[in-house]
């Protein structure tokens, strides 16, 4: 199995420099008081395409040969990786075809098409997006860039944590959203490489705890496709590569409910003046709901992984009673 280490994350940081945004790290005294610690929020909702995914996608696409770029790129994604690959392909003079769920939020679908990509739909509850993506790539001769199960993608995602540690090198806890596991695999690689004593905590939605179950069992566990407002975390099984990394480096996985995710969205909007999508708010939600054990006075880093949500959907989510799942 291909290794991903701190050196690969640092190489990725050089590759994306000047192309990906170096996103801000923000704080909130109100949040610090509620958590009982100093909290540092890494705002990947302000990354290009509105999510951390651009880091890994650009790192992976930039390493393709001119011949591969000329043939084009395939990907499968619920939205953010789709946008990231579409933009990376455009930036590097290539083209992209993306397999996406039929129920993808309109804001994400419009963005993917806006970057010039072709979209092929499937039913997330009955279809196998990976199989469809691989068949599409084979049929058309495209280079497949999966959303997390790729060493260059993982290394690229780790650059968000690398930047956070450059701002706050003595973090005690790092809290990271978990979907397929690429962001936390890259983040844990960077974090443990820079500060071995740091505690890395992943956050999953209650309905989508495949990584928590897998780590507890010591092998990959498949669950039904989750029905949750956190569409970016609706994974049913961890990746083989991401699980191998996370099994070694992640200290704990905690869960948050959809209602706790909504509270995270509201707090970010009211107190931090930033808009997040449910998946992007999961780390913050876990802190607010006291799901993460935080020593008093410690320093806690949180990756706010994305903010791709349209105004209408955001209004539904934060309204009293919230919005339906999925």
DRENMITOR-681262 format. One record per residue (C-alpha): x, y, z; residue in three letters. Coordinates in steps of 0.2 Angstrom, whole numbers, padded with zeros to 4 digits, always signed. Layout:
! DRENMITOR-681262
XYZALA;...
END
This chain:
! DRENMITOR-681262
+0000+0000+0000UNK;+0006+0017-0004UNK;+0013+0027+0011UNK;+0007+0045+0014UNK;+0018+0054+0026UNK;+0023+0072+0032UNK;+0035+0074+0017UNK;+0021+0070+0005UNK;+0010+0083+0013UNK;+0024+0096+0012UNK;+0026+0092-0006UNK;+0008+0094-0009UNK;+0009+0111+0000UNK;+0022+0117-0013UNK;+0012+0110-0027UNK;-0004+0120-0023UNK;+0005+0136-0017UNK;-0002+0151-0026UNK;-0017+0141-0033UNK;-0027+0135-0018UNK;-0031+0148-0005UNK;-0022+0149+0012UNK;-0038+0150+0022UNK;-0039+0160+0038UNK;-0039+0154+0056UNK;-0052+0163+0066UNK;-0057+0163+0085UNK;-0072+0167+0095UNK;-0072+0172+0114UNK;-0089+0165+0115UNK;-0084+0148+0109UNK;-0069+0148+0120UNK;-0080+0151+0135UNK;-0092+0138+0130UNK;-0079+0125+0127UNK;-0067+0130+0141UNK;-0052+0130+0130UNK;-0044+0141+0116UNK;-0052+0136+0099UNK;-0044+0139+0082UNK;-0056+0137+0067UNK;-0048+0133+0050UNK;-0060+0141+0038UNK;-0060+0129+0023UNK;-0077+0135+0019UNK;-0067+0150+0011UNK;-0056+0138+0000UNK;-0059+0138-0018UNK;-0075+0129-0023UNK;-0080+0132-0005UNK;-0072+0117+0003UNK;-0055+0108+0007UNK;-0058+0097-0007UNK;-0049+0108-0020UNK;-0032+0105-0011UNK;-0032+0086-0014UNK;-0040+0087-0031UNK;-0028+0100-0038UNK;-0013+0090-0030UNK;-0018+0074-0039UNK;-0023+0082-0055UNK;-0007+0092-0056UNK;+0003+0076-0056UNK;-0005+0068-0071UNK;+0005+0067-0087UNK;+0001+0079-0102UNK;-0006+0064-0111UNK;-0018+0060-0096UNK;-0023+0078-0095UNK;-0027+0078-0114UNK;-0038+0063-0112UNK;-0048+0070-0098UNK;-0053+0066-0080UNK;-0067+0056-0072UNK;-0073+0058-0054UNK;-0087+0053-0043UNK;-0094+0064-0029UNK;-0108+0070-0019UNK;-0103+0088-0023UNK;-0088+0096-0016UNK;-0075+0084-0024UNK;-0085+0086-0040UNK;-0082+0105-0040UNK;-0064+0103-0035UNK;-0060+0091-0049UNK;-0070+0101-0062UNK;-0060+0117-0057UNK;-0043+0108-0056UNK;-0046+0101-0073UNK;-0051+0118-0080UNK;-0035+0126-0072UNK;-0024+0113-0080UNK;-0032+0114-0097UNK;-0041+0097-0096UNK;-0059+0092-0095UNK;-0069+0082-0082UNK;-0084+0070-0081UNK;-0092+0068-0064UNK;-0103+0055-0058UNK;-0115+0063-0045UNK;-0131+0058-0035UNK;-0148+0063-0042UNK;-0152+0072-0026UNK;-0136+0083-0026UNK;-0140+0100-0019UNK;-0143+0113-0033UNK;-0129+0124-0028UNK;-0116+0111-0029UNK;-0123+0104-0046UNK;-0123+0122-0053UNK;-0105+0125-0048UNK;-0099+0109-0056UNK;-0107+0113-0072UNK;-0101+0131-0071UNK;-0083+0125-0070UNK;-0086+0116-0087UNK;-0088+0098-0081UNK;-0101+0085-0088UNK;-0112+0077-0075UNK;-0118+0059-0076UNK;-0132+0055-0062UNK;-0135+0040-0052UNK;-0146+0035-0037UNK;-0135+0036-0021UNK;-0147+0023-0012UNK;-0146+0010-0026UNK;-0131+0014-0037UNK;-0113+0010-0034UNK;-0104+0027-0038UNK;-0087+0019-0038UNK;-0091+0006-0050UNK;-0100+0018-0061UNK;-0085+0030-0060UNK;-0072+0016-0064UNK;-0083+0010-0079UNK;-0085+0028-0086UNK;-0066+0031-0085UNK;-0062+0014-0093UNK;-0075+0017-0107UNK;-0068+0034-0111UNK;-0050+0033-0107UNK;-0051+0045-0093UNK;-0039+0047-0078UNK;-0050+0043-0062UNK;-0047+0054-0047UNK;-0058+0047-0032UNK;-0063+0058-0018UNK;-0052+0051-0005UNK;-0045+0034-0009UNK;-0029+0041-0017UNK;-0012+0045-0010UNK;-0011+0062-0019UNK;-0028+0067-0013UNK;-0025+0063+0005UNK;-0008+0072+0005UNK;-0017+0087-0003UNK;-0031+0087+0011UNK;-0017+0086+0024UNK;-0011+0104+0019UNK;-0026+0112+0028UNK;-0019+0105+0045UNK;-0001+0109+0040UNK;-0006+0127+0038UNK;-0016+0127+0055UNK;-0001+0120+0064UNK;+0010+0134+0056UNK;-0002+0146+0065UNK;-0004+0137+0081UNK;+0010+0124+0083UNK;+0006+0118+0100UNK;-0012+0112+0097UNK;-0017+0099+0110UNK;-0032+0092+0101UNK;-0037+0093+0082UNK;-0055+0090+0077UNK;-0059+0085+0060UNK;-0075+0080+0050UNK;-0075+0062+0043UNK;-0084+0056+0027UNK;-0074+0044+0017UNK;-0059+0048+0028UNK;-0047+0057+0016UNK;-0047+0074+0026UNK;-0044+0066+0043UNK;-0031+0054+0036UNK;-0021+0069+0028UNK;-0024+0080+0043UNK;-0018+0066+0056UNK;-0003+0063+0045UNK;+0002+0081+0046UNK;-0003+0083+0064UNK;+0006+0068+0071UNK;+0021+0071+0060UNK;+0023+0089+0067UNK;+0016+0086+0085UNK;+0016+0067+0090UNK;+0007+0071+0106UNK;-0008+0079+0098UNK;-0025+0070+0100UNK;-0034+0068+0084UNK;-0053+0067+0085UNK;-0064+0063+0070UNK;-0083+0068+0069UNK;-0096+0058+0060UNK;-0115+0060+0059UNK;-0125+0048+0070UNK;-0133+0040+0055UNK;-0116+0038+0046UNK;-0104+0030+0059UNK;-0095+0018+0047UNK;-0077+0024+0052UNK;-0081+0023+0071UNK;-0088+0005+0069UNK;-0073+0001+0058UNK;-0060+0007+0070UNK;-0069-0002+0084UNK;-0070-0018+0075UNK;-0052-0017+0068UNK;-0058-0019+0050UNK;-0069-0010+0037UNK;-0087-0011+0041UNK;-0101-0007+0028UNK;-0117+0002+0033UNK;-0132+0007+0023UNK;-0130+0023+0014UNK;-0134+0036+0028UNK;-0149+0048+0028UNK;-0142+0064+0036UNK;-0142+0082+0032UNK;-0123+0080+0031UNK;-0123+0075+0013UNK;-0104+0077+0012UNK;-0102+0064+0026UNK;-0114+0051+0019UNK;-0101+0037+0016UNK;-0106+0019+0019UNK;-0088+0012+0021UNK;-0071+0019+0024UNK;-0058+0018+0010UNK;-0045+0005+0011UNK;-0031+0017+0011UNK;-0039+0030+0022UNK;-0044+0017+0035UNK;-0026+0010+0036UNK;-0020+0028+0040UNK;-0034+0032+0052UNK;-0033+0016+0061UNK;-0015+0020+0065UNK;-0016+0039+0068UNK;-0034+0044+0074UNK;-0037+0043+0093UNK;-0056+0044+0093UNK;-0072+0046+0083UNK;-0087+0055+0090UNK;-0104+0057+0083UNK;-0116+0071+0081UNK;-0135+0072+0078UNK;-0143+0082+0064UNK;-0150+0093+0077UNK;-0132+0096+0084UNK;-0126+0100+0066UNK;-0140+0113+0065UNK;-0134+0121+0081UNK;-0117+0121+0074UNK;-0123+0130+0058UNK;-0132+0143+0069UNK;-0118+0146+0080UNK;-0106+0149+0066UNK;-0118+0161+0057UNK;-0122+0171+0073UNK;-0106+0171+0082UNK;-0092+0168+0069UNK;-0101+0177+0055UNK;-0097+0162+0043UNK;-0109+0151+0033UNK;-0106+0132+0034UNK;-0114+0117+0026UNK;-0119+0103+0038UNK;-0103+0093+0035UNK;-0092+0108+0037UNK;-0100+0111+0054UNK;-0098+0094+0062UNK;-0082+0098+0071UNK;-0089+0114+0078UNK;-0105+0105+0083UNK;-0096+0091+0092UNK;-0087+0104+0103UNK;-0103+0114+0106UNK;-0112+0097+0111UNK;-0098+0092+0123UNK;-0094+0077+0112UNK;-0076+0080+0113UNK;-0066+0078+0129UNK;-0056+0095+0130UNK;-0044+0098+0145UNK;-0047+0115+0153UNK;-0036+0128+0145UNK;-0030+0117+0131UNK;-0028+0123+0113UNK;-0041+0115+0101UNK;-0040+0116+0082UNK;-0056+0113+0071UNK;-0056+0111+0053UNK;-0072+0119+0046UNK;-0072+0108+0030UNK;-0084+0117+0019UNK;-0098+0130+0016UNK;-0107+0124+0000UNK;-0125+0127+0004UNK;-0137+0138-0005UNK;-0146+0152+0004UNK;-0163+0143+0003UNK;-0157+0127+0009UNK;-0147+0136+0023UNK;-0163+0145+0028UNK;-0172+0128+0030UNK;-0158+0120+0040UNK;-0157+0134+0053UNK;-0176+0138+0054UNK;-0185+0132+0070UNK;-0188+0113+0067UNK;-0174+0112+0054UNK;-0175+0104+0037UNK;-0177+0086+0032UNK;-0162+0074+0030UNK;-0154+0070+0014UNK;
END
